[in-house]
Amino acid sequence: MKRKHKQMIIIWVGLLAGILLFRGGWMTYAGLGIFLLDLGLVWLLLRCPHCGKPVRELCPDKTCPYCGKKVE
């Protein structure tokens, strides 16, 4: 999966969690669960495939700031 697709999944899951958190009642628990899932996705998916370190921002030439290898 491309990095851009991963980022879009994380953004949409976070948005859904935000909507559900402010509805009240049992929806608050559902929103909190989705929010925690979103944090797990950030930790799991946004990593360099070569060195495994979390990559929040890429260098301008789309390389990992830690190992210097090209990231998709």
Secondary structure, 3 states (H helix, E strand, C coil): CCHHHHHHHHHHHHHHHHHHHCCCCHHHHHHHHHHHHHHHHHHHHCECCCCCCECCCCCCCCECCCCCCECC
